[in-house]
Amino acid sequence: MATAFAGTLSKKLQGVQVVDVSKPEAPAYVESLTSTAFQSGTWESLKINPERQLLAGVAGGPIEGLGFIDIYDISGDCTHPRLLNGLAGSLTVPANFIGHEGNFSPDGNTYWSTSSAGGTITAIDISKPASPRIVYIGNSLLPNHGFSFNADGTRMYLTSAAPAGVIILDVSDIQNRKPLPIIKPVGQIFWQDGNISQHTIPVFYQGKPRLIVVDEFGTGATRILDLSDETKPTILSKIRLQIQQPAHVDLRQKDLGNNGLFGYEAHYCSVDRTNDPQALACGYFQSGVRVFDIRNPLQPKEIAYYNPPAQTGKTAVLPGSEHAGSPAGYGPSVSDVQNLGLGVPTELGLGPDLSADWCSSPPEFRGNQLWVTCQDNGFMVLQFERGVYPFQ
């Protein structure tokens, strides 16, 4: 789990934290990974590739970062990842363009980075992890965000931040290492009832391709798309909480109060399996962790939720939380401001009131448990009540 760039001056633990969960009832901190990109804040780029047992992320900085990617081997003792592209100690060299989001190709030979507002797309060859090299830099022509791939890595399902939606790209030239690679558009779909689409999850129902897409702003939904015709994706269903419905806009505005930039939308979701998925778990800003029965993609329904405890009054002791750091979740934390000797007291209202947490990580299904990370409460192991999930 990573901590925020905000709070770098005052965080007790820098970079990416390794937590041992071999005893789920008593997770234990092991060490911090403070190589160049990890130290600067990996934002939404910190990912694992199971195929090659690699952990990687790019420098995200306060919102976007420039230049660096760090690659670790977790094939041995995963509680002590081994930096593969370090020069001297934890120093790494530039091998990326602008980074905000990131992910591996399925085979783990390419790490891709996108840059949110900048719209850039960078493909990095990591077939030799000790010597990553850029093989493609392009632009989606729209502000982009998170993404995923089909099984053979030839299609990228890229979210668009503005307008909200999905762009399907043919990236086979990069996957096949053509000498002069070109990314070709295949299909796209946009919508107005949401804003800043966050990421995608490809799944199959009885062999038919579907795509789950999450919006993080604008009372946006979590949508299930039909990709039977990838040139013309269509929306099958939407998942919205009651507080996201138009009828409750006044209550929503009043209820959010002084709790930061984000509302009640989801950020990252995950499925229990990609073939005929049964459950979808989502981490929400302000709405905790929600779990949905998606066995029927046309009629998803909520089956479980968890709201982590409020951390009101603890802003100054949570410098590693982007939520506690500032109303927008960006910039210096309260602790950083005070450590610089600027004399800004916490009671002036710098930062949200922390009456609700930001659960911005993708929940991980582990049997009858969910492993989650929320900004203010940190890492948590949640267990379903008996009979709720797994389904009998």
N, C-alpha and C positions, 0 to 999 in steps of 0.2 A: 504494500500500500504506500502511496506517495503522500507527501505533505506539500502545502502550498508554498509558492514563491513568496507570497506575502508572509511576513513573519520570519524571514530568513535571519534577521539580526537577533531574534530572541528565542527561536525554537530550541528546545533542548535536544531534539533529534532531527538531523537534517536529512534531506534527500528521500530515498525510498526505504521503508522499514520492512524487515523480514519478521514475520510472526509465525511461530510454531503452533499449529493447531492439531497436533497429534493427540492431544487431550482437549477435545472441543469444549469441555466445561471449564477449562483453565488455559486459554490461549496465552502464550508467553513471547515477549519481545526477544529477538535473537541478536540482530545487528542492523546497522544502517548502511545503505549503499550510497556513497557520496561521490561517484564519478561525475564527470563534467555535466552531462545532460541531466542526470538524476538529481544532482545538487540544485540545478536551476529550476527544477519543477517540471515534471513530465506532462502536466496538464492531462489530456485525455488519450495520450499516446502509449501509456504503459500497458504492454500486452505480452502474452505468452504464446508460443507456437508449440503445441504438443508433439507434432511430428518430429521436430528436431530438438525439442527440449531447450528452447532458447527463450530468454526474457529480454525485451528491448523497449526502448523509449527514446524520444527525441526531446531536445530542449524546448520547453514551452514558455519559460519565463513568466512574466505577469499575465500575459494572454497568449502571445505568440513568441517563439524564440527562433534563433538563427544558428544554423551550422552544425549542431552536434547530434550524434546518435551514440548511445551506449548499448552494448550487446553482452549479455551474460549467459554462461552455460549453467543450466540447472539439472543436468542429466545425472550428476552424482548426488552429493548431499545438497538437496535443494534448500536447506536452511542456511547454506553458505554459498550463494551464487558466485561464480568465478568470472571476473571481467575478461572478455576475450580481445577487445580492441583497445586496451590500455597501452599507453606509451611508457610512462613512468608512474608507477603507483596507480592512481585513479584518473589520471589525465587522459583524455581522448582527443582525437583530432577531428576537424570538421568533415562531415560526410553527409550533409543534408542541406536543403535550402531553408524554407521557412516552415516551422513546425507548430502544430496545435493538436491535431488528431493524428492517429497512426494505427497501422495494423500490418500483420504478416499476410503474404500469399499463403494458400493452404499448404504448399509444399515446404514453406519456410525458407525459400531461397531468395525471396524479395521482401523487403520491408518498405511499406508505402507510408508517406507522410502527406497530410493535407494541411492547409493553412487558414481555414475559416475565412475571415474577411478578405484575405489576399487572393483566394481562389486558386492558389498554386497546387500542383500535384507533383510529388517527387517520388521516384522509384529508386530504391537503393539495393544494389546487388549485395547480398550477404551470404552467398554460397561459400565464401571464405570469411567467416565472421571476424577474424582478426584484421581483415583489410576491406571494410565496406567501401563501396564506390557507387557514385550516382550514375545511373544508366538512362534516366529520363527526367526532364523537368518540363512541365506543361502547365496549362491553366484550364479550369473548367468553365471559364467565362462567367461564372456566377459564384457568389460567396458559397463555399462548400463546407462540409463538416465530416461526420464519421461515415464509415463505409464497411462493406463486406464483399465477399467473392463467391462465385459458384465453385463447385468442387474441384475443377481443374485449373482455376485461377485465370480463366480467360475473360470473365465478365466481372466488372466492378459495379456494385450497387452503391452509388455515391449519393449522400443526402445533400440537398440544396438548402442553404440557410435563408435566402431571400430570392425568389419566393420559396415558401416551404414546398418540399417535394423530393423526388428521387430522379436521378439521372442514371441510366444504364449505359455503361461504356464497354466497348470491346478493347481489352488490354492484352490481347493475345500476342501482339508484337513484343511487348516487354516480357511476358511470361516465357515466350520462345526465344528471347534474346536476339531479335532481328537487329541488324547493324544500324538501321535508321528507323527506330520505332515510331509509330503513330498510334495515338489513341483515337478510336472512332466511335461516335455516338450511335447508339442502337435504339433507345427509346427513352421516354421521360413522362413524368406525370407531376402536376403541381396542384396545390389547393389553396384556398383563401381562408379556411376556417382553422388556422393554426399559424405558427411562426417558428422559424429556425428549426428545421428538422435535424435531429441529433445523430441517429445511427440506424443501421438496418440489420436484420437477421434473416438469412435465407432458410426456409423450411420446406418440407414436402408433406402433403396430405394424400395418401394413397398414390404416391408417385407424381402428383401434380405439384409444380413449383409455386410456392407462395413466398411473400416477403413481408416481414414485420417492420414497420417504420415508426419511429418515436419523434414527436415534436416536443421541444422543451420550453416554448413560449406561446403566448397568445391563446390560452385555453385550448391548445392543440391536443390532438388525440394520439393514441397508439393505434395504428391502423394495420390491418391485414390486407395485403394486395394479392391479386391474381396475376401471375407471370406466365400464364399459358401462352400468351402472345407477348414476347418481351419487347416488341416494338410499340405495343399499346397496353401498358399495365392498367388494371382497373382496381377500384377499392371494393373489397368484399364486406368489411365491417370496421367499426370504430369502437375504441374503448375510451370512455370519459367518466370521470368521477362526477358525483352529483354536484359538487361545488364548481365544476367546470361548465355546467350547463348555462346557457344564456339567461335563464330565468333567475339565476342567483348572482348576477354580476355585481349588484350593489352590496350584497352580503360578502361577496368575495373581497371587494375593495376594502371594506370596513374591517374584515377579519384579518387581512394580511398585515395591516398596520405597519409598524416600523420593524419589518423583518427581512429587509434586503430586496434585491432586484428581482428575484425569482418568485413565481407564484406557486400554483398547485399542480404544475405539470410534471410529467415523468422526465427522467434524464437517460438512464440506461436500463434496459431490460435484458432478460435472458430466458431461454426455454430449457425444459428438462431434457429434451432430446430434439434433434433436428428432423427425424423421420416420424411422422404422425405425432407431433408434440401434444402433450396433455396439459401442461401448465406453463404459464408465463409469469415470471416474477419481475417487478419493476421497482426501482428506487425512485422516489419522488422528491422534488423540492417541496417542503412544507407539508407533505401528505404521507410521510413515512414510507414503509415498504408494503406493496400490495401484490397479491397473488390472484391470478385469474385462471379459470378452467377454460381452455381453448380447444378442447377435443372437437367441438363443432366450431369451425372458424367463422361461421355466419352468426353465431350467437355466443360470444364470450361472456363469462359472468365471474364476478369477484367471489372468491371463496375464503380469503384470509387477509389479515392486515396486521401491521405492527407499527405503533407510533413510539419512537424513542423518547426518553425523558427530555424535558426542556432543560437547557443549561443557562437560564436567565441569571444574570449577574456574574457570569464567569468569562466574559469576553476577554479580559486581560490575561487569563491563564490558558487561552486556546489560540496561540499565535500560529499554529499549523493548520488552522481551519480557514478556508477561504470565506466561509459564511461569517465567522466572527471577525475576519480581517477588516471588512469595510461593507457599507451598504450594498455595493455592487458585487462584492466578492473578489474585487481586484485591489491592487495597490497595497500600501503598507498596512500592517496590522496595528491595533491599538498599542500593543507592546512595543513594536518598532518605533512608533511615534514618541512614546514616552522614553524609550532608551536613547533616542537622539537628543533628549534634553529640551524638547520643544514645549514642555509644560502643558500638554493637553490632557486634562483629567478625563477618565473614563465616563464620569457622570454627565459630560457634555453631550453624550449620545452618539459618539463616533462608533458606528457599527450597529448591526441589528440587535433586537432585544433577546434573541435566542429562545423565544418561547416555542419555536418549532425548529427541528433540525433540517438540514439538507442531506438527504440520502442519495447522493449522486453517483454511487458506484453500481455496477451490475451485480445483482444478487447471484450467488452461486448455489445451484442445487446440489445437495450432498445427502442422498437418501431421504430421511424425513426431516432434514435440517436445511436452513438457508444460511450461507455465510455472507455477511453484508458489511459495508463500511459506510458510516455517515460522518459528515464533516465535524460535528461537535462531540459525538459519542464514540467515535473511533470504530474499531473492529468489533463485531458482535456475532455470536452464533445463536441463531433463532431455531426453535424446534416447533414443528406443527403439532397442534393438538391431535390426539389419537382419532383416526378415522377421517381426517380432513384431507391429508395427502401423505404418502402416495395413495392413489385411488385403488380401491379393492376390485 
